[in-house]
């Protein structure tokens, strides 16, 4: 059994959730890397902003996915503070979208890509909890 709070086993996810999460996580991260490179042609300031904001968004995606799932599994409900932080993040995302759509799409791809990889990790940990022989 793993030490972190994960489901009893991986059956809480639909079949194929692990490869789906891996594939789309890698796809989203690849798109965000491509868009960061493309931002270099739009000026140094925007490139640096994009280069800095994308990994930060990825870290936030990882945090939301792992901390949110752990809290929900421990307590059986969602964390109100984390939900409030998600609303603030959604508002920041909307503001970024209104300011620059390419930057917003780059940040969103980084956020979703790392979040999908965090989900794949949770599926893998839960799979380790599946009793042998099932």
Secondary structure, 3 states (H helix, E strand, C coil): CCCCCCCCCHHHCCCCHHHHHHHHHHHHHHHHHHHHHHHHHHCHHHHHHHHHHHHHHHHHHHHHHHHHHHHHHHHCCCCHHHHHHHHHHHHHHHHHHHHCHHHHHHHHHHHHHHHHHHHHHHHHHHHHHCCCCC
